[in-house]
Amino acid sequence: MTTIIPVPAFTDNYIWVMRDGPHAVVVDPGDAAPVLAYLDAEGLTLSAIVATHHHNDHVGGIPGLIARFDVPVYGPANETIPRRTQALREGDSITLPALDLKLSVLDIPGHTAGHVALYSTADEILFCGDTLFAAGCGRLFEGTPAQMWSSLSKLAALALATRVFCGHEYTLNNGRFALTLEPENAELSSRMRKVEAARAKNAPTIPSTIGLEKKTNPFLRPGSADIRRSLGLRDAGDVEVFEEMRRRKDSF
């Protein structure tokens, strides 16, 4: 059975290692060193590398891993990924070597132009890089608010039990911002108490689930009357509400 382990990197990145028996697949390895240390400590052999987008804190470790393990590298078709061997587009699916795990591909531009997500309906897992975060979403470096809202809507349409494996430990800051928009959201307040307790112990707050995000993540909730009231945008469209939330979060 596949187990998914967070390997911390840099200040707040998570590199995800999927492991089954002696085999492992790594998602978004921004740095080779912590991955190699984990593989060596656990006696694992790398079988494949998956990248969701081209930012260096998600792909910078690929050359170092490839120098030791000659494995396939999967990454978005519309971005430059080091040593990529298979380009991914929406509608594609891949079966990861040695794990017997099939992942389907979604195009989710906004944070970057060619960002992809990979998900498994059977295993209820989603790797979404820097598009959807726990209680937040990524900055718009290469896309438009309309693109990002469309991408987030795709992810929100996945099964509620789907576990969300994102690229950064941003939940505490994201949740504090969310509370400025929905201070009366009881689900959000409850979530934040758990997040604060976890971070006090330096424990991960991820994975989340799609169901939890739909209840507590303002970037999936532009239709909320409370959020619209907080923003003074009662009659605006969802994209306009989303854009204003993202603008405010950028300076929070």
Secondary structure, 3 states (H helix, E strand, C coil): CCEEEEEEECCCEEEEEEEECCEEEEECCCCHHHHHHHHHHHCCEEEEEECCCCCHHHHCCHHHHHHHCCCCEEEECCCCCCCCCEEECCCCEEEECCCCEEEEEEECCCCCCCCEEEEECCCCEEEEECCEECCEECCCCCCCHHHHHHHHHHHHCCCCCCEEEECECCHHHHHHHHHHHCCCCHHHHHHHHHHHHHHHCCCCCCCEEHHHHHHHCHHHCCCCHHHHHHHCCCCCCHHHHHHHHHHHHHCC
